[in-house]
Amino acid sequence: MRHLATRTVSKQHFGLLAHSSEGAALCFQTFCREGFARLGAHMHPDVTLDCIAMGEAMPAWGAGDYASIRKIFETSVDRLAKAGADFFACPDNTAHMALEHDGAPFPIPALHIADVVADAAKAQGLTKIAILGTNYTMEGPVYPRAFASRGLAHAIPETDERKDIHRIIFDELVEGKFTDEARQRYVSIIERLTDAGCDGAALVCTEIPLLVTPDVSPIPVLDSTRLLARSAFEVAIGAAPLPTWRGGPVGQSEPARA
């Protein structure tokens, strides 16, 4: 009889809290492919994905009802914990506005996507970061806090640019539609922000990296989806410590906008 080899890949079981399907799929794929590259063919740490349809939360997003959205996420995290996950990450930047909302601590700790991106920006020597994401993210506190806490400045697109970015995300990207017209619009916005002094672009809607790749951007991009997946991989193999954040506010800091 053929026996399976003793499993030694996972140090920690990764729980992937999905919100939008496209971003979650890219995060899952990146996590697994990191294993293929570093652990051998077909190998990766244990990972469990839980996804409650984003449509369930959309009315609450429109109403700014973060408490209700957090309740949805609590259900997912509870299921991930019961499946054996030791920690989780959510490959959705806007979702962190709800994850940061006051509430009971999650049963397992989480990586915070904005801190992962801000650490990468600091490590790359960037100084002023353009924020491209949903309106909620571009106008919200999550990334200003993360960048300011590391001494980084940031800038957001102008009103009409934010409208176009947001519309393309929800009308196209989350539906798996990627067009040259949308790509050109995003690149033109990045070019203007480059002229305004930005030396890096944070692609902080997790679908944007599927549209805007490093070869078309005039400045280095911070791919929030893949950065999060690779950070989760480091934790899962024991190369990085378990995170400690269990939801709720992560500190306040004055934004270094310029």
Phi, psi and omega in degrees: 000138180278132181251142176284145178293152176300132184278124181229012186288309188274130164268321180225141180274123184270128174256125182255110179272105183273146172235297171266140187292320183295313179295320180294321179296319179294320179295314179299313181297317180296317179301312181293319181292330174298322176295316180302320184286327189251338184248346181116165184307130174069011184254138173198159177296162178299137179215136175235132180249134174234132184221116168263132187310131181302331179302333178296331184262346188300319177301321180290324176299315180298329181268357184068027183268077184291332179297319179292322179293321179299323178300320177298314180295325178301322178298315179297314182295320177301319180292323177296318179298318180293335177280354177105004180294139178269335178204167179220166172215149179245112180279058176210112185294313181300325181304335182291342174295325177277323178296330178278352181293149179302142178174176178297144178303142175293153184290340176228153183283167185224146163286142178256120188299322182292324178291323176298314181293317181295322176298319179295320178298316180296317181296330181274359179078018178284156185234330180221121191247129172279132182257117177239118179193203175291164175304320180303317182284316182296324183263356185267181188268351191298307183282322174306319178296313184294317181290315182297325181294345178249012177075023182256140173273165178213165175216150176241156179297164177288170188304310182294327177292318179298321179299316180292317179300313182297314181299315181297321178302306189277331180273337187233299192297314182291347176265005179079022181254122183230114185242157176296324180298315179294319179299315181297324179294316179297316182296322179296325178291318178297321179298318179295319179292330174297316178297335179273006174107001179285137177245008175203150179239118178273113178271087192249031152245128193290355173268339185302322179299341175285342182256313183254108181260161183304329184287345180254352181270139179286346179226162179303142179253149174252104185275096187300325183293307183288326176299317179296316181299318182288327174294320177297322178299316180300320177293317185296328180268001178086009179277345176225151182289159172301141175293167181243343182291131179239037180089170182087177182302145181244020178110153181246143178208143177292130179292142179264060180284146177213000000 
